[in-house]
Amino acid sequence: MSDADQIALLRKRLTRMIAVVAVCALVAAGAIVGYLSFHIAWMGALFAVATLTGFGAQIWLVVSFARARPWG
């Protein structure tokens, strides 16, 4: 795989990660409002899952950067 192909693949992964983190942030914000304002207990777990999924997407991106190594 050429460097240009690797960079294109990493850009696609970056876009996916941004989309996943944006969705997770919206879900987490809604869950925390539901949990604290409306006292819906299961939304606490939804907040935790959304937060962990967002962090997982970021870790996935960092690992993919480390594996690709387009700089060397």
Buried (B, 14 or more C-beta within 10 A) or exposed (E): EEEEEBEEBBEEBEEEBEEBBEBBEEBBEBBBEBBEEEEEEEBBEBBEBBBEBBEBBBEBBEEBBEEBEBEE
